[in-house]
């Protein structure tokens, strides 16, 4: 009996799938993993990556050699769903004009005037 060791990316330990022969097809491996993990094919798909080489297996006819270790990730079948509502926020930028000089004589208040206004 030949085997392939697999683990989900979120798990720490590997589980084993056994089969006859020198290779297992990606399609058969996915079916066995989904059956063992009680996953429904209508809910998600599996992304299979070789643990040693980081090669992602994408062709269902690809052959995975015996005694390989693979990392499994669940992915949605139709891709990532977007929110049903899209909000577009616009922000009005302030108009930028020429800088104006401030007349210090009209806006300045003497210390004597301030002491009259604020009594401590």
C-alpha positions as CSV (number, residue, x, y, z in Angstrom):
1,X,0.0,0.0,0.0
2,X,1.2,3.5,-0.9
3,X,0.3,6.6,1.0
4,X,0.2,10.4,0.8
5,X,0.4,12.5,4.0
6,X,-1.8,15.6,4.1
7,X,-2.6,18.3,6.5
8,X,-4.8,21.4,6.5
9,X,-2.8,24.6,6.7
10,X,-4.4,25.3,10.1
11,X,-3.6,22.0,11.6
12,X,-0.4,20.8,13.2
13,X,-0.4,17.0,12.4
14,X,-0.5,15.1,9.2
15,X,-3.2,12.5,8.3
16,X,-2.6,9.7,5.8
17,X,-4.5,8.6,2.6
18,X,-3.6,5.1,1.4
19,X,-4.0,3.9,-2.2
20,X,-2.6,1.2,-4.6
21,X,0.1,2.1,-7.1
22,X,2.9,4.5,-7.4
23,X,0.9,7.7,-7.9
24,X,-2.6,9.1,-7.1
25,X,-4.3,11.6,-9.3
26,X,-5.2,15.0,-7.8
27,X,-8.9,14.4,-8.4
28,X,-8.8,11.1,-6.5
29,X,-6.8,12.6,-3.7
30,X,-9.3,15.4,-3.3
31,X,-12.2,12.9,-3.3
32,X,-10.6,10.8,-0.6
33,X,-9.7,13.9,1.6
34,X,-13.2,15.3,1.3
35,X,-14.7,11.9,2.2
36,X,-12.5,11.5,5.2
37,X,-13.0,15.1,6.4
38,X,-16.8,14.9,5.6
39,X,-16.7,17.9,3.3
40,X,-19.3,18.4,0.6
41,X,-18.0,19.1,-3.0
42,X,-20.8,21.6,-3.5
43,X,-19.6,23.8,-0.6
44,X,-15.9,24.2,-1.4
45,X,-12.9,23.0,-3.4
46,X,-9.5,22.0,-2.1
47,X,-6.2,23.7,-3.0
48,X,-3.4,21.1,-2.8
49,X,0.3,22.2,-2.5
50,X,3.4,20.0,-2.1
51,X,4.8,20.6,1.4
52,X,8.4,20.2,0.3
53,X,8.5,22.2,-3.0
54,X,5.5,24.6,-2.5
55,X,4.3,23.4,-6.0
56,X,0.6,23.9,-6.3
57,X,-1.2,21.1,-8.1
58,X,-3.9,22.6,-10.4
59,X,-4.6,19.9,-13.0
60,X,-7.0,17.3,-11.8
61,X,-5.1,14.7,-13.9
62,X,-1.8,15.6,-12.2
63,X,-0.1,12.6,-10.5
64,X,1.1,12.9,-6.9
65,X,3.8,10.4,-6.1
66,X,3.5,8.0,-3.2
67,X,5.0,9.1,0.2
68,X,4.4,12.8,-0.6
69,X,3.4,15.3,1.9
70,X,0.8,18.0,0.9
71,X,-0.8,21.0,2.4
72,X,-4.6,21.4,1.9
73,X,-6.6,24.6,1.9
74,X,-10.3,24.9,1.6
75,X,-11.3,27.5,-1.0
76,X,-14.8,28.6,-2.2
77,X,-16.1,27.1,-5.4
78,X,-17.1,30.3,-7.1
79,X,-14.3,32.4,-5.7
80,X,-14.7,35.0,-3.0
81,X,-18.2,36.5,-2.8
82,X,-18.5,40.2,-2.8
83,X,-20.9,42.2,-0.6
84,X,-24.4,42.7,-2.1
85,X,-24.2,46.5,-1.4
86,X,-21.4,48.7,-2.6
87,X,-20.9,52.0,-0.9
88,X,-19.0,54.8,-2.7
89,X,-17.8,57.5,-0.4
90,X,-16.7,60.8,-1.8
91,X,-14.8,63.4,0.1
92,X,-15.0,67.0,-0.8
93,X,-11.5,68.5,-0.8
94,X,-11.2,72.1,0.4
95,X,-10.4,74.6,-2.3
96,X,-6.8,75.7,-2.1
97,X,-6.3,79.3,-3.0
98,X,-3.4,81.7,-2.6
99,X,-2.1,82.2,0.9
100,X,-3.3,85.3,2.6
101,X,-1.1,87.4,4.9
102,X,-2.6,88.1,8.3
103,X,-2.5,91.7,9.5
104,X,-0.9,91.3,13.0
105,X,-2.0,94.8,14.1
106,X,-5.7,94.1,13.9
107,X,-5.7,90.7,15.5
108,X,-3.2,91.3,18.3
109,X,-4.4,92.0,21.8
110,X,-2.1,93.5,24.4
111,X,-1.4,91.8,27.7
112,X,-3.2,94.6,29.5
113,X,-6.4,94.0,27.5
114,X,-6.3,90.3,28.2
115,X,-5.8,90.8,31.9
116,X,-9.0,92.9,31.9
117,X,-11.0,90.3,30.2
118,X,-9.8,87.3,32.2
119,X,-9.8,88.0,35.9
120,X,-8.0,85.4,37.9
